[in-house]
Amino acid sequence: MARVKDDGERLHAFANAMADSVEAASDEQVLLDARSAGVDPNQTKSHVQQLFRGVVKASKQRRLEQAQAEYKSSLAAFCAATARIPAQRTEQRTLLMRVFQTHPEIRSVTLQHREFSEMTDSDVQTLLRQAEQLGLLDGLDTVDHGE
């Protein structure tokens, strides 16, 4: 017994038959049929190109917005993490020394070519930010948060 098709299935079958018909026709026949129906092929081509450009642009815009949101989230996490770093430079150096004492393997990688006393304040701050991002400040006492 043949199954009764609903309107959606019939429409889908019709669209497939039309696509097969257009696919089997020559380019000249398709252009002739379009012109005889009062359609300008060049205008149709321009319209379709514009639609494709719009879809591509919208897709790129969504990816850009997603990347911007991820950047803002990452920046917020970074800023929140640096809030644990003391404001005073001497306390920053003390905290970094505690990190090195707790994780001696970090000191050997970080300071393999210079002494701790030769590090600039900027170097100390950068290392503390990196240590925070790696979770190395967790459990260490940070005396003054600069608040």
Backbone bond lengths (Angstrom), bond angles and torsions (degrees), N, CA, C in turn:
res aa  C-N    CA-C-N  psi(-1)  N-CA   C-N-CA  omega(-1)  CA-C   N-CA-C  phi
1 M - - - 1.436 - - 1.534 108.58 -
2 A 1.305 117.48 130.96 1.460 122.84 -178.57 1.520 109.47 -75.67
3 R 1.303 114.13 138.55 1.462 120.63 179.93 1.529 109.22 -79.63
4 V 1.322 117.18 139.61 1.454 122.50 179.53 1.530 107.38 -79.18
5 K 1.334 116.36 129.31 1.459 120.99 -178.96 1.526 109.76 -87.94
6 D 1.338 114.50 142.19 1.463 117.88 174.70 1.536 109.07 -85.46
7 D 1.314 116.83 175.19 1.466 121.52 -175.74 1.528 111.64 -60.55
8 G 1.317 117.84 -38.56 1.462 121.47 -179.78 1.519 111.48 -63.58
9 E 1.320 116.67 -42.95 1.465 120.28 179.23 1.523 111.19 -66.26
10 R 1.331 116.44 -39.93 1.467 119.91 178.22 1.528 111.11 -65.24
11 L 1.322 117.22 -41.21 1.455 121.26 178.10 1.528 110.46 -63.70
12 H 1.314 116.81 -42.37 1.461 121.67 177.77 1.532 110.64 -61.81
13 A 1.322 117.34 -43.62 1.470 121.30 178.60 1.526 110.78 -63.58
14 F 1.338 116.77 -40.91 1.464 121.18 178.34 1.529 110.36 -63.05
15 A 1.330 117.30 -45.18 1.469 121.16 179.73 1.522 110.48 -61.96
16 N 1.321 117.11 -41.11 1.471 120.03 177.91 1.526 111.29 -63.73
17 A 1.341 116.59 -41.64 1.473 120.13 178.99 1.524 110.35 -63.89
18 M 1.339 117.40 -40.69 1.470 120.89 178.18 1.528 110.47 -63.91
19 A 1.313 117.06 -43.46 1.459 120.86 179.65 1.517 110.48 -62.80
20 D 1.338 116.73 -41.63 1.468 120.23 177.83 1.516 110.61 -63.06
21 S 1.338 116.71 -39.89 1.461 121.25 179.70 1.527 111.02 -63.82
22 V 1.329 117.25 -45.36 1.464 121.44 179.51 1.516 110.14 -66.62
23 E 1.315 116.59 -39.87 1.464 120.32 -179.77 1.529 111.52 -64.34
24 A 1.325 117.01 -35.61 1.462 120.52 -178.90 1.529 112.19 -77.45
25 A 1.326 118.33 -22.06 1.468 122.05 -177.90 1.532 110.33 -77.01
26 S 1.317 116.14 153.27 1.463 121.39 176.36 1.524 109.36 -75.17
27 D 1.334 116.65 161.22 1.465 121.06 178.03 1.527 111.01 -57.84
28 E 1.327 115.37 -42.12 1.465 119.89 -179.53 1.519 111.45 -62.23
29 Q 1.337 116.62 -40.01 1.462 121.00 -179.83 1.532 110.91 -66.18
30 V 1.334 116.89 -40.80 1.467 120.89 179.45 1.530 109.88 -64.30
31 L 1.343 116.72 -44.16 1.469 120.20 178.42 1.527 111.57 -63.48
32 L 1.338 116.60 -41.73 1.463 121.37 179.09 1.527 110.57 -63.24
33 D 1.337 116.79 -44.42 1.472 120.57 178.56 1.529 111.42 -62.66
34 A 1.337 116.64 -40.71 1.468 120.33 179.88 1.525 110.50 -64.44
35 R 1.321 115.94 -46.45 1.468 119.58 -179.23 1.530 111.15 -64.01
36 S 1.340 116.16 -40.00 1.470 118.81 -179.70 1.532 111.54 -67.96
37 A 1.332 116.89 -22.36 1.465 120.90 176.79 1.528 110.91 -88.05
38 G 1.345 116.61 1.75 1.454 120.44 177.85 1.526 114.05 83.95
39 V 1.317 116.29 20.37 1.465 120.99 -179.28 1.522 108.84 -103.28
40 D 1.323 116.79 133.47 1.461 121.86 176.56 1.534 108.18 -88.60
41 P 1.343 118.60 111.09 1.469 121.40 -177.50 1.533 113.03 -58.13
42 N 1.331 117.37 -36.33 1.461 119.32 -179.96 1.523 111.39 -67.72
43 Q 1.328 116.31 -39.01 1.455 120.52 178.02 1.535 109.89 -66.98
44 T 1.318 116.25 -40.38 1.467 120.67 177.76 1.523 110.48 -63.44
45 K 1.335 115.68 -42.66 1.466 120.44 178.35 1.530 110.13 -60.12
46 S 1.317 117.12 -45.73 1.463 121.22 179.38 1.521 111.27 -61.94
47 H 1.318 116.36 -41.66 1.457 121.02 179.96 1.534 110.51 -63.40
48 V 1.330 117.18 -45.65 1.467 121.18 -179.89 1.531 110.34 -64.38
49 Q 1.336 116.80 -42.10 1.465 119.63 177.55 1.529 110.81 -60.58
50 Q 1.326 116.22 -41.46 1.460 121.02 179.52 1.531 110.32 -63.80
51 L 1.333 116.16 -40.02 1.467 119.44 177.49 1.528 111.06 -62.60
52 F 1.334 116.77 -44.90 1.464 120.71 179.55 1.534 111.16 -63.32
53 R 1.328 116.40 -42.06 1.473 119.55 178.07 1.529 110.47 -61.34
54 G 1.326 115.92 -40.40 1.466 119.92 178.87 1.522 112.12 -63.43
55 V 1.324 116.07 -41.08 1.469 120.25 179.22 1.525 110.15 -65.86
56 V 1.327 116.81 -44.11 1.459 120.70 179.66 1.533 110.01 -63.26
57 K 1.330 116.76 -44.54 1.464 121.12 179.97 1.530 110.51 -61.94
58 A 1.309 116.94 -43.97 1.472 120.74 179.65 1.527 110.72 -62.51
59 S 1.321 116.37 -39.94 1.462 120.51 178.57 1.525 110.83 -64.59
60 K 1.327 116.08 -44.67 1.467 119.76 178.52 1.524 110.45 -64.92
61 Q 1.314 117.36 -38.29 1.459 121.56 179.65 1.528 110.41 -64.07
62 R 1.333 117.17 -41.35 1.465 120.46 177.85 1.527 110.50 -62.35
63 R 1.336 116.63 -43.08 1.471 119.91 179.05 1.525 110.53 -64.70
64 L 1.333 117.22 -40.02 1.458 121.16 178.08 1.525 110.69 -62.83
65 E 1.322 116.77 -45.86 1.459 120.56 179.65 1.528 111.12 -63.03
66 Q 1.318 116.80 -37.85 1.462 120.89 177.96 1.528 109.97 -65.93
67 A 1.327 117.09 -43.12 1.461 121.18 179.20 1.526 110.55 -64.38
68 Q 1.329 116.99 -39.24 1.468 120.56 178.37 1.527 110.58 -65.11
69 A 1.320 116.81 -40.78 1.462 120.64 178.75 1.527 110.67 -64.93
70 E 1.325 117.20 -41.46 1.463 120.93 177.84 1.526 110.86 -64.59
71 Y 1.334 116.46 -39.55 1.460 120.86 178.38 1.527 110.20 -62.99
72 K 1.338 116.57 -46.54 1.464 120.19 -179.92 1.529 110.98 -61.58
73 S 1.317 115.76 -40.30 1.457 120.14 179.10 1.531 110.71 -64.95
74 S 1.317 115.85 -43.65 1.463 121.03 179.14 1.526 110.68 -64.37
75 L 1.323 116.46 -42.45 1.458 121.25 178.73 1.525 110.78 -63.82
76 A 1.316 117.05 -42.08 1.463 120.76 178.61 1.527 110.38 -62.88
77 A 1.325 116.98 -41.54 1.464 120.55 178.51 1.526 110.29 -64.38
78 F 1.334 115.92 -40.42 1.455 120.06 179.60 1.532 110.48 -64.69
79 C 1.317 116.91 -44.71 1.472 121.27 179.98 1.531 110.56 -63.96
80 A 1.308 116.40 -40.16 1.465 119.87 178.64 1.523 110.11 -65.47
81 A 1.318 116.40 -36.36 1.458 120.56 -179.56 1.522 111.02 -68.02
82 T 1.326 117.48 -40.24 1.459 119.81 -177.90 1.522 111.82 -71.56
83 A 1.322 117.71 -11.61 1.462 120.48 177.57 1.526 111.04 -66.12
84 R 1.318 117.91 -19.73 1.466 122.09 179.40 1.519 112.29 -82.12
85 I 1.314 117.06 -10.87 1.460 121.14 -178.05 1.528 108.79 -84.52
86 P 1.333 117.65 129.55 1.468 120.43 -178.94 1.525 111.75 -59.56
87 A 1.320 115.47 152.83 1.466 120.75 -179.51 1.528 111.47 -80.18
88 Q 1.323 117.27 -33.14 1.469 121.31 -177.74 1.528 110.90 -78.36
89 R 1.327 115.51 136.22 1.474 120.60 -176.89 1.533 112.14 -63.94
90 T 1.314 117.09 -38.26 1.469 118.74 179.75 1.524 110.56 -65.12
91 E 1.335 116.19 -38.54 1.467 119.87 178.30 1.529 111.39 -69.99
92 Q 1.330 116.51 -31.61 1.465 120.05 175.73 1.523 109.94 -63.72
93 R 1.324 116.57 -45.19 1.470 119.99 178.99 1.524 111.13 -64.02
94 T 1.330 116.12 -38.73 1.468 120.45 178.08 1.530 110.10 -63.09
95 L 1.318 115.96 -44.13 1.460 120.29 179.26 1.527 110.75 -63.48
96 L 1.319 116.45 -42.40 1.468 119.46 179.40 1.529 110.76 -63.87
97 M 1.327 117.23 -37.53 1.466 120.26 176.58 1.530 110.05 -62.73
98 R 1.336 117.10 -39.57 1.474 119.82 177.47 1.528 110.99 -64.20
99 V 1.341 116.07 -37.22 1.469 119.41 176.69 1.521 109.37 -62.32
100 F 1.335 116.32 -45.01 1.468 120.50 179.85 1.524 111.72 -64.26
101 Q 1.348 117.07 -36.47 1.461 120.19 178.67 1.524 110.92 -69.28
102 T 1.324 115.48 -38.66 1.457 119.88 -179.03 1.531 111.75 -75.06
103 H 1.317 115.66 -34.10 1.473 121.72 -178.05 1.521 109.24 -128.36
104 P 1.345 118.14 76.86 1.464 120.91 -174.74 1.538 113.44 -61.57
105 E 1.313 116.55 -24.97 1.470 119.06 179.27 1.526 111.77 -65.15
106 I 1.307 117.24 -27.61 1.464 121.78 178.39 1.520 110.17 -69.65
107 R 1.321 116.67 -41.03 1.469 120.52 -179.19 1.523 109.96 -61.07
108 S 1.305 117.74 -43.05 1.471 119.56 -177.31 1.526 111.37 -65.31
109 V 1.311 117.57 -34.11 1.468 120.65 178.41 1.525 110.42 -76.56
110 T 1.327 116.49 -42.77 1.451 121.60 -173.59 1.525 113.16 -74.93
111 L 1.306 116.57 -40.30 1.468 120.05 -172.66 1.522 112.58 -112.66
112 Q 1.291 118.64 29.52 1.450 119.78 -174.13 1.517 113.72 -64.68
113 H 1.326 118.82 -21.05 1.458 120.09 -177.53 1.523 114.25 -119.81
114 R 1.339 118.45 12.53 1.465 119.88 177.44 1.520 110.05 -161.17
115 E 1.295 114.27 166.83 1.457 121.48 -179.41 1.522 110.28 -88.80
116 F 1.311 115.43 155.04 1.464 121.51 179.57 1.533 110.95 -59.87
117 S 1.314 117.33 -39.59 1.471 120.90 -177.54 1.529 112.24 -66.57
118 E 1.317 117.96 -19.57 1.460 121.54 -179.84 1.525 112.87 -86.36
119 M 1.320 116.83 -6.13 1.467 119.96 -178.48 1.518 110.59 -72.47
120 T 1.320 116.30 139.47 1.458 120.87 176.43 1.531 109.24 -77.16
121 D 1.323 115.84 163.39 1.465 120.06 177.07 1.523 110.60 -60.20
122 S 1.312 115.84 -37.71 1.465 120.56 178.44 1.526 110.82 -62.91
123 D 1.346 117.33 -41.00 1.467 121.00 177.25 1.521 110.69 -60.98
124 V 1.334 115.90 -43.24 1.466 120.90 -179.61 1.529 110.19 -61.77
125 Q 1.340 116.52 -46.39 1.459 120.41 179.57 1.531 111.26 -62.30
126 T 1.319 116.79 -42.78 1.465 120.51 179.53 1.522 110.72 -62.22
127 L 1.333 116.90 -44.70 1.467 120.27 179.61 1.526 111.01 -64.28
128 L 1.331 117.39 -38.00 1.458 119.52 177.98 1.526 111.48 -66.18
129 R 1.325 117.00 -40.50 1.476 119.50 177.01 1.529 110.44 -61.87
130 Q 1.327 116.05 -43.25 1.468 119.52 179.20 1.525 110.75 -65.31
131 A 1.335 116.45 -40.83 1.464 120.27 178.38 1.530 110.25 -62.24
132 E 1.334 116.35 -39.53 1.462 120.27 177.79 1.521 110.70 -62.93
133 Q 1.327 116.20 -45.37 1.467 120.20 179.57 1.525 111.21 -60.82
134 L 1.315 117.14 -31.95 1.466 121.35 179.32 1.533 112.52 -85.66
135 G 1.338 116.36 -3.68 1.462 119.94 179.47 1.515 113.63 81.45
136 L 1.331 117.66 14.32 1.458 120.87 -177.15 1.526 113.19 -77.75
137 L 1.338 117.71 -13.00 1.459 120.26 177.46 1.524 111.77 -88.73
138 D 1.317 117.07 -10.14 1.463 120.83 179.98 1.528 109.29 -61.12
139 G 1.307 115.86 128.71 1.455 120.87 178.07 1.515 113.73 87.13
140 L 1.333 118.13 -9.20 1.456 120.30 176.99 1.519 108.21 -90.49
141 D 1.332 115.97 143.55 1.462 120.83 179.55 1.525 108.93 -80.28
142 T 1.332 116.88 122.03 1.463 121.44 173.73 1.515 106.56 -106.63
143 V 1.330 115.13 108.92 1.458 121.45 -170.47 1.512 113.07 -61.25
144 D 1.353 117.40 -55.75 1.480 121.50 -174.80 1.512 107.89 -123.33
145 H 1.307 116.46 126.83 1.467 120.99 179.92 1.507 112.02 -96.74
146 G 1.307 118.54 7.53 1.444 121.70 179.75 1.511 113.02 74.90
147 E 1.309 117.16 21.04 1.471 121.12 -177.51 1.500 110.99 -93.91
